[in-house]
Amino acid sequence: MNEVEYIKDRLEETERLLGLTEEALELALAALKLRRVLDGRNPTPVTEEQATENLLEEYGDGLNSIEVLITPTQNERAMQSRTEKRSRWVSRLQAADFEQAGVQYRQHHCPECGWTWLEDCDASDYPDYCPHCRADLHMAEQTPGSEGCEFCRSFDFGSARCVVDQHGASIAFAGGSSRYPNEQQFSFCPHCGARRHGGGTITETEERKEDNGD
């Protein structure tokens, strides 16, 4: 029997919950004390080093109290929740930063790990990979049954291409029934970023016909 199992066997769950409550309160007080030291408006003889050391000690006590209350499976669930809430925390901070700067932003979501982040709408490049799990976003979007957005299904990709010249970057549109070669067309939807689903794809035979003026 290890130490954790011994404590669980020795103390009732209600007693262990009481212990967690006490340690949580002491951790909160330690955090407040460190904040008071850093703030400096209400002087205290406690130094920053002492307050930090006390915070770390109470943090360890809290971890011990939690460890004797939950199972490994419950711990995994807690870690998953922790990751999700941290992502939401980051998103709220980014949203506040963009709002303060008067910048419009768009939200991206990784289908692999669930990470969500914000990006300046003026950014010219769509992210190629998730900044959290590094998964290839374009490959991840090509999952069976993925249909993109309404724009993907309706847009004629052969009718548009990117142009960069002395005047800057822009989107050019083909006139009439003309279509651009596949290598000049958009590979991904400019609206949602998903890999395109047909629409403007032309065959090599059609390309040759265009080149020959047929």
ChimeraX commands (.cxc) that place a marker at each C-alpha (Angstrom):
marker #1 position 0.00,0.00,0.00 radius 0.5
marker #1 position 1.49,3.35,-1.06 radius 0.5
marker #1 position 1.16,6.62,0.86 radius 0.5
marker #1 position -1.87,7.89,-1.08 radius 0.5
marker #1 position -3.74,4.62,-0.61 radius 0.5
marker #1 position -2.84,4.59,3.09 radius 0.5
marker #1 position -4.28,8.09,3.63 radius 0.5
marker #1 position -7.45,7.18,1.71 radius 0.5
marker #1 position -7.86,4.06,3.82 radius 0.5
marker #1 position -7.07,5.86,7.09 radius 0.5
marker #1 position -9.31,8.93,6.67 radius 0.5
marker #1 position -12.95,9.16,5.64 radius 0.5
marker #1 position -13.71,11.11,2.48 radius 0.5
marker #1 position -15.49,13.80,4.50 radius 0.5
marker #1 position -12.32,14.36,6.53 radius 0.5
marker #1 position -10.21,14.54,3.37 radius 0.5
marker #1 position -12.63,17.10,1.92 radius 0.5
marker #1 position -12.29,19.16,5.08 radius 0.5
marker #1 position -8.51,19.02,4.71 radius 0.5
marker #1 position -8.78,20.24,1.09 radius 0.5
marker #1 position -11.00,23.11,2.20 radius 0.5
marker #1 position -8.45,24.22,4.78 radius 0.5
marker #1 position -5.56,23.99,2.34 radius 0.5
marker #1 position -7.50,25.85,-0.35 radius 0.5
marker #1 position -8.16,28.70,2.08 radius 0.5
marker #1 position -4.50,28.82,3.09 radius 0.5
marker #1 position -3.47,28.86,-0.59 radius 0.5
marker #1 position -5.83,31.77,-1.24 radius 0.5
marker #1 position -4.42,33.69,1.72 radius 0.5
marker #1 position -0.87,33.04,0.53 radius 0.5
marker #1 position -1.75,34.40,-2.91 radius 0.5
marker #1 position -3.29,37.51,-1.33 radius 0.5
marker #1 position -0.20,38.03,0.80 radius 0.5
marker #1 position 2.10,37.84,-2.23 radius 0.5
marker #1 position -0.16,40.27,-4.08 radius 0.5
marker #1 position 0.06,42.68,-1.13 radius 0.5
marker #1 position 3.86,42.47,-1.19 radius 0.5
marker #1 position 4.01,43.10,-4.95 radius 0.5
marker #1 position 1.45,45.92,-4.79 radius 0.5
marker #1 position 3.34,47.77,-2.04 radius 0.5
marker #1 position 0.52,50.12,-1.10 radius 0.5
marker #1 position -0.06,48.36,2.22 radius 0.5
marker #1 position 3.46,47.57,3.56 radius 0.5
marker #1 position 4.18,44.26,5.26 radius 0.5
marker #1 position 7.41,42.93,6.85 radius 0.5
marker #1 position 7.07,39.77,4.71 radius 0.5
marker #1 position 9.48,39.82,1.76 radius 0.5
marker #1 position 8.62,38.77,-1.78 radius 0.5
marker #1 position 10.85,35.71,-1.41 radius 0.5
marker #1 position 9.09,34.66,1.80 radius 0.5
marker #1 position 5.63,35.23,0.33 radius 0.5
marker #1 position 6.53,33.25,-2.79 radius 0.5
marker #1 position 7.93,30.38,-0.76 radius 0.5
marker #1 position 4.76,30.28,1.35 radius 0.5
marker #1 position 2.61,30.24,-1.80 radius 0.5
marker #1 position 4.56,27.29,-3.18 radius 0.5
marker #1 position 4.26,25.42,0.12 radius 0.5
marker #1 position 0.48,25.89,0.23 radius 0.5
marker #1 position 0.25,24.89,-3.43 radius 0.5
marker #1 position 1.98,21.61,-2.61 radius 0.5
marker #1 position -0.34,21.04,0.35 radius 0.5
marker #1 position -3.31,21.60,-1.92 radius 0.5
marker #1 position -2.04,19.09,-4.47 radius 0.5
marker #1 position -1.60,16.49,-1.72 radius 0.5
marker #1 position -5.18,17.07,-0.53 radius 0.5
marker #1 position -6.55,16.70,-4.06 radius 0.5
marker #1 position -4.50,13.61,-4.80 radius 0.5
marker #1 position -6.11,11.68,-1.93 radius 0.5
marker #1 position -9.60,12.63,-3.09 radius 0.5
marker #1 position -9.70,11.80,-6.81 radius 0.5
marker #1 position -8.99,8.75,-8.96 radius 0.5
marker #1 position -6.57,8.67,-11.93 radius 0.5
marker #1 position -9.55,8.76,-14.30 radius 0.5
marker #1 position -10.97,11.81,-12.54 radius 0.5
marker #1 position -7.54,13.42,-12.75 radius 0.5
marker #1 position -7.50,12.92,-16.53 radius 0.5
marker #1 position -10.91,14.56,-16.79 radius 0.5
marker #1 position -9.68,17.46,-14.69 radius 0.5
marker #1 position -6.60,17.90,-16.91 radius 0.5
marker #1 position -8.80,17.91,-20.02 radius 0.5
marker #1 position -11.05,20.53,-18.45 radius 0.5
marker #1 position -7.97,22.52,-17.47 radius 0.5
marker #1 position -6.74,22.58,-21.08 radius 0.5
marker #1 position -10.13,23.64,-22.43 radius 0.5
marker #1 position -10.54,26.42,-19.87 radius 0.5
marker #1 position -7.01,27.67,-20.50 radius 0.5
marker #1 position -7.86,27.92,-24.20 radius 0.5
marker #1 position -10.98,29.95,-23.41 radius 0.5
marker #1 position -8.90,32.14,-21.11 radius 0.5
marker #1 position -6.45,32.87,-23.92 radius 0.5
marker #1 position -9.31,33.58,-26.33 radius 0.5
marker #1 position -10.87,36.10,-23.92 radius 0.5
marker #1 position -7.53,37.85,-23.45 radius 0.5
marker #1 position -6.93,37.99,-27.21 radius 0.5
marker #1 position -10.43,39.33,-27.80 radius 0.5
marker #1 position -9.83,42.06,-25.24 radius 0.5
marker #1 position -6.50,42.96,-26.87 radius 0.5
marker #1 position -8.05,43.18,-30.33 radius 0.5
marker #1 position -11.01,45.19,-29.04 radius 0.5
marker #1 position -8.73,47.64,-27.25 radius 0.5
marker #1 position -6.64,48.08,-30.40 radius 0.5
marker #1 position -9.74,48.49,-32.57 radius 0.5
marker #1 position -8.83,45.42,-34.62 radius 0.5
marker #1 position -11.34,42.99,-36.09 radius 0.5
marker #1 position -10.50,39.35,-35.61 radius 0.5
marker #1 position -11.55,35.91,-36.78 radius 0.5
marker #1 position -11.68,32.73,-34.74 radius 0.5
marker #1 position -9.96,29.51,-35.78 radius 0.5
marker #1 position -10.63,26.04,-34.41 radius 0.5
marker #1 position -8.44,22.94,-34.66 radius 0.5
marker #1 position -10.57,19.85,-35.36 radius 0.5
marker #1 position -7.81,17.61,-34.01 radius 0.5
marker #1 position -7.26,18.92,-30.45 radius 0.5
marker #1 position -10.11,21.44,-30.09 radius 0.5
marker #1 position -7.81,24.42,-29.56 radius 0.5
marker #1 position -9.42,27.75,-30.47 radius 0.5
marker #1 position -7.53,30.96,-31.15 radius 0.5
marker #1 position -8.04,34.39,-32.67 radius 0.5
marker #1 position -6.27,36.05,-35.58 radius 0.5
marker #1 position -6.22,39.55,-36.98 radius 0.5
marker #1 position -8.64,39.75,-39.93 radius 0.5
marker #1 position -6.04,41.81,-41.79 radius 0.5
marker #1 position -3.62,38.89,-41.73 radius 0.5
marker #1 position -3.02,37.76,-45.30 radius 0.5
marker #1 position -2.21,34.13,-44.53 radius 0.5
marker #1 position -4.52,31.45,-43.22 radius 0.5
marker #1 position -2.74,29.35,-40.56 radius 0.5
marker #1 position -1.23,26.13,-41.92 radius 0.5
marker #1 position -1.05,24.36,-38.56 radius 0.5
marker #1 position -2.53,24.43,-35.09 radius 0.5
marker #1 position -0.32,26.42,-32.69 radius 0.5
marker #1 position -1.30,24.05,-29.88 radius 0.5
marker #1 position -0.89,20.50,-31.29 radius 0.5
marker #1 position 0.90,21.41,-34.55 radius 0.5
marker #1 position -1.61,19.42,-36.61 radius 0.5
marker #1 position -1.80,20.31,-40.30 radius 0.5
marker #1 position -5.07,22.25,-40.50 radius 0.5
marker #1 position -5.53,21.83,-44.23 radius 0.5
marker #1 position -5.08,18.07,-43.99 radius 0.5
marker #1 position -7.32,17.90,-40.92 radius 0.5
marker #1 position -10.09,19.61,-42.81 radius 0.5
marker #1 position -10.13,16.87,-45.45 radius 0.5
marker #1 position -12.04,14.45,-43.28 radius 0.5
marker #1 position -14.71,12.15,-44.71 radius 0.5
marker #1 position -18.06,13.90,-44.92 radius 0.5
marker #1 position -16.52,17.39,-44.68 radius 0.5
marker #1 position -18.38,19.70,-47.02 radius 0.5
marker #1 position -16.85,23.05,-46.19 radius 0.5
marker #1 position -19.12,26.07,-46.10 radius 0.5
marker #1 position -21.84,27.40,-48.39 radius 0.5
marker #1 position -19.26,29.53,-50.16 radius 0.5
marker #1 position -17.15,26.41,-50.91 radius 0.5
marker #1 position -20.09,24.65,-52.52 radius 0.5
marker #1 position -21.20,27.64,-54.58 radius 0.5
marker #1 position -18.02,29.44,-55.66 radius 0.5
marker #1 position -16.50,28.81,-59.10 radius 0.5
marker #1 position -12.84,28.46,-58.13 radius 0.5
marker #1 position -11.75,28.49,-61.78 radius 0.5
marker #1 position -12.98,32.06,-62.13 radius 0.5
marker #1 position -10.51,33.66,-59.70 radius 0.5
marker #1 position -6.81,33.77,-58.90 radius 0.5
marker #1 position -4.36,35.76,-56.76 radius 0.5
marker #1 position -2.37,38.57,-58.35 radius 0.5
marker #1 position 0.68,40.35,-56.94 radius 0.5
marker #1 position 2.08,43.28,-58.90 radius 0.5
marker #1 position 3.57,46.73,-58.38 radius 0.5
marker #1 position 0.22,47.92,-57.03 radius 0.5
marker #1 position 0.02,45.25,-54.33 radius 0.5
marker #1 position -1.96,42.03,-53.88 radius 0.5
marker #1 position -5.46,41.49,-55.25 radius 0.5
marker #1 position -7.88,38.91,-56.61 radius 0.5
marker #1 position -8.44,38.77,-60.35 radius 0.5
marker #1 position -11.56,37.34,-61.96 radius 0.5
marker #1 position -11.79,35.70,-65.36 radius 0.5
marker #1 position -14.30,37.18,-67.76 radius 0.5
marker #1 position -17.09,35.33,-69.53 radius 0.5
marker #1 position -16.50,31.60,-69.83 radius 0.5
marker #1 position -12.73,31.85,-69.36 radius 0.5
marker #1 position -11.17,29.85,-66.55 radius 0.5
marker #1 position -7.73,29.99,-64.96 radius 0.5
marker #1 position -5.44,26.89,-64.94 radius 0.5
marker #1 position -5.61,24.77,-61.80 radius 0.5
marker #1 position -2.19,25.91,-60.55 radius 0.5
marker #1 position -3.43,29.53,-60.52 radius 0.5
marker #1 position -6.68,28.84,-58.72 radius 0.5
marker #1 position -7.30,29.00,-54.97 radius 0.5
marker #1 position -6.43,25.71,-53.25 radius 0.5
marker #1 position -8.48,26.58,-50.17 radius 0.5
marker #1 position -11.72,28.37,-49.53 radius 0.5
marker #1 position -11.00,32.10,-48.90 radius 0.5
marker #1 position -13.99,32.17,-46.54 radius 0.5
marker #1 position -13.54,29.21,-44.17 radius 0.5
marker #1 position -10.08,27.94,-45.16 radius 0.5
marker #1 position -11.22,24.40,-46.00 radius 0.5
marker #1 position -9.71,22.65,-49.01 radius 0.5
marker #1 position -11.92,23.44,-51.98 radius 0.5
marker #1 position -14.66,21.02,-53.06 radius 0.5
marker #1 position -14.73,21.12,-56.86 radius 0.5
marker #1 position -16.73,24.06,-58.16 radius 0.5
marker #1 position -14.08,25.54,-60.44 radius 0.5
marker #1 position -11.78,22.60,-61.04 radius 0.5
marker #1 position -11.01,22.08,-64.71 radius 0.5
marker #1 position -9.47,19.07,-66.35 radius 0.5
marker #1 position -6.14,18.92,-68.17 radius 0.5
marker #1 position -8.02,18.49,-71.45 radius 0.5
marker #1 position -9.92,21.71,-70.86 radius 0.5
marker #1 position -6.66,23.47,-70.00 radius 0.5
marker #1 position -5.12,22.36,-73.28 radius 0.5
marker #1 position -8.19,23.58,-75.14 radius 0.5
marker #1 position -7.85,26.98,-73.52 radius 0.5
marker #1 position -4.14,27.12,-74.35 radius 0.5
marker #1 position -4.89,26.28,-77.97 radius 0.5
marker #1 position -7.66,28.84,-78.15 radius 0.5
marker #1 position -10.40,26.21,-78.79 radius 0.5
marker link #1:1,2 radius 0.2
marker link #1:2,3 radius 0.2
marker link #1:3,4 radius 0.2
marker link #1:4,5 radius 0.2
marker link #1:5,6 radius 0.2
marker link #1:6,7 radius 0.2
marker link #1:7,8 radius 0.2
marker link #1:8,9 radius 0.2
marker link #1:9,10 radius 0.2
marker link #1:10,11 radius 0.2
marker link #1:11,12 radius 0.2
marker link #1:12,13 radius 0.2
marker link #1:13,14 radius 0.2
marker link #1:14,15 radius 0.2
marker link #1:15,16 radius 0.2
marker link #1:16,17 radius 0.2
marker link #1:17,18 radius 0.2
marker link #1:18,19 radius 0.2
marker link #1:19,20 radius 0.2
marker link #1:20,21 radius 0.2
marker link #1:21,22 radius 0.2
marker link #1:22,23 radius 0.2
marker link #1:23,24 radius 0.2
marker link #1:24,25 radius 0.2
marker link #1:25,26 radius 0.2
marker link #1:26,27 radius 0.2
marker link #1:27,28 radius 0.2
marker link #1:28,29 radius 0.2
marker link #1:29,30 radius 0.2
marker link #1:30,31 radius 0.2
marker link #1:31,32 radius 0.2
marker link #1:32,33 radius 0.2
marker link #1:33,34 radius 0.2
marker link #1:34,35 radius 0.2
marker link #1:35,36 radius 0.2
marker link #1:36,37 radius 0.2
marker link #1:37,38 radius 0.2
marker link #1:38,39 radius 0.2
marker link #1:39,40 radius 0.2
marker link #1:40,41 radius 0.2
marker link #1:41,42 radius 0.2
marker link #1:42,43 radius 0.2
marker link #1:43,44 radius 0.2
marker link #1:44,45 radius 0.2
marker link #1:45,46 radius 0.2
marker link #1:46,47 radius 0.2
marker link #1:47,48 radius 0.2
marker link #1:48,49 radius 0.2
marker link #1:49,50 radius 0.2
marker link #1:50,51 radius 0.2
marker link #1:51,52 radius 0.2
marker link #1:52,53 radius 0.2
marker link #1:53,54 radius 0.2
marker link #1:54,55 radius 0.2
marker link #1:55,56 radius 0.2
marker link #1:56,57 radius 0.2
marker link #1:57,58 radius 0.2
marker link #1:58,59 radius 0.2
marker link #1:59,60 radius 0.2
marker link #1:60,61 radius 0.2
marker link #1:61,62 radius 0.2
marker link #1:62,63 radius 0.2
marker link #1:63,64 radius 0.2
marker link #1:64,65 radius 0.2
marker link #1:65,66 radius 0.2
marker link #1:66,67 radius 0.2
marker link #1:67,68 radius 0.2
marker link #1:68,69 radius 0.2
marker link #1:69,70 radius 0.2
marker link #1:70,71 radius 0.2
marker link #1:71,72 radius 0.2
marker link #1:72,73 radius 0.2
marker link #1:73,74 radius 0.2
marker link #1:74,75 radius 0.2
marker link #1:75,76 radius 0.2
marker link #1:76,77 radius 0.2
marker link #1:77,78 radius 0.2
marker link #1:78,79 radius 0.2
marker link #1:79,80 radius 0.2
marker link #1:80,81 radius 0.2
marker link #1:81,82 radius 0.2
marker link #1:82,83 radius 0.2
marker link #1:83,84 radius 0.2
marker link #1:84,85 radius 0.2
marker link #1:85,86 radius 0.2
marker link #1:86,87 radius 0.2
marker link #1:87,88 radius 0.2
marker link #1:88,89 radius 0.2
marker link #1:89,90 radius 0.2
marker link #1:90,91 radius 0.2
marker link #1:91,92 radius 0.2
marker link #1:92,93 radius 0.2
marker link #1:93,94 radius 0.2
marker link #1:94,95 radius 0.2
marker link #1:95,96 radius 0.2
marker link #1:96,97 radius 0.2
marker link #1:97,98 radius 0.2
marker link #1:98,99 radius 0.2
marker link #1:99,100 radius 0.2
marker link #1:100,101 radius 0.2
marker link #1:101,102 radius 0.2
marker link #1:102,103 radius 0.2
marker link #1:103,104 radius 0.2
marker link #1:104,105 radius 0.2
marker link #1:105,106 radius 0.2
marker link #1:106,107 radius 0.2
marker link #1:107,108 radius 0.2
marker link #1:108,109 radius 0.2
marker link #1:109,110 radius 0.2
marker link #1:110,111 radius 0.2
marker link #1:111,112 radius 0.2
marker link #1:112,113 radius 0.2
marker link #1:113,114 radius 0.2
marker link #1:114,115 radius 0.2
marker link #1:115,116 radius 0.2
marker link #1:116,117 radius 0.2
marker link #1:117,118 radius 0.2
marker link #1:118,119 radius 0.2
marker link #1:119,120 radius 0.2
marker link #1:120,121 radius 0.2
marker link #1:121,122 radius 0.2
marker link #1:122,123 radius 0.2
marker link #1:123,124 radius 0.2
marker link #1:124,125 radius 0.2
marker link #1:125,126 radius 0.2
marker link #1:126,127 radius 0.2
marker link #1:127,128 radius 0.2
marker link #1:128,129 radius 0.2
marker link #1:129,130 radius 0.2
marker link #1:130,131 radius 0.2
marker link #1:131,132 radius 0.2
marker link #1:132,133 radius 0.2
marker link #1:133,134 radius 0.2
marker link #1:134,135 radius 0.2
marker link #1:135,136 radius 0.2
marker link #1:136,137 radius 0.2
marker link #1:137,138 radius 0.2
marker link #1:138,139 radius 0.2
marker link #1:139,140 radius 0.2
marker link #1:140,141 radius 0.2
marker link #1:141,142 radius 0.2
marker link #1:142,143 radius 0.2
marker link #1:143,144 radius 0.2
marker link #1:144,145 radius 0.2
marker link #1:145,146 radius 0.2
marker link #1:146,147 radius 0.2
marker link #1:147,148 radius 0.2
marker link #1:148,149 radius 0.2
marker link #1:149,150 radius 0.2
marker link #1:150,151 radius 0.2
marker link #1:151,152 radius 0.2
marker link #1:152,153 radius 0.2
marker link #1:153,154 radius 0.2
marker link #1:154,155 radius 0.2
marker link #1:155,156 radius 0.2
marker link #1:156,157 radius 0.2
marker link #1:157,158 radius 0.2
marker link #1:158,159 radius 0.2
marker link #1:159,160 radius 0.2
marker link #1:160,161 radius 0.2
marker link #1:161,162 radius 0.2
marker link #1:162,163 radius 0.2
marker link #1:163,164 radius 0.2
marker link #1:164,165 radius 0.2
marker link #1:165,166 radius 0.2
marker link #1:166,167 radius 0.2
marker link #1:167,168 radius 0.2
marker link #1:168,169 radius 0.2
marker link #1:169,170 radius 0.2
marker link #1:170,171 radius 0.2
marker link #1:171,172 radius 0.2
marker link #1:172,173 radius 0.2
marker link #1:173,174 radius 0.2
marker link #1:174,175 radius 0.2
marker link #1:175,176 radius 0.2
marker link #1:176,177 radius 0.2
marker link #1:177,178 radius 0.2
marker link #1:178,179 radius 0.2
marker link #1:179,180 radius 0.2
marker link #1:180,181 radius 0.2
marker link #1:181,182 radius 0.2
marker link #1:182,183 radius 0.2
marker link #1:183,184 radius 0.2
marker link #1:184,185 radius 0.2
marker link #1:185,186 radius 0.2
marker link #1:186,187 radius 0.2
marker link #1:187,188 radius 0.2
marker link #1:188,189 radius 0.2
marker link #1:189,190 radius 0.2
marker link #1:190,191 radius 0.2
marker link #1:191,192 radius 0.2
marker link #1:192,193 radius 0.2
marker link #1:193,194 radius 0.2
marker link #1:194,195 radius 0.2
marker link #1:195,196 radius 0.2
marker link #1:196,197 radius 0.2
marker link #1:197,198 radius 0.2
marker link #1:198,199 radius 0.2
marker link #1:199,200 radius 0.2
marker link #1:200,201 radius 0.2
marker link #1:201,202 radius 0.2
marker link #1:202,203 radius 0.2
marker link #1:203,204 radius 0.2
marker link #1:204,205 radius 0.2
marker link #1:205,206 radius 0.2
marker link #1:206,207 radius 0.2
marker link #1:207,208 radius 0.2
marker link #1:208,209 radius 0.2
marker link #1:209,210 radius 0.2
marker link #1:210,211 radius 0.2
marker link #1:211,212 radius 0.2
marker link #1:212,213 radius 0.2
marker link #1:213,214 radius 0.2
view
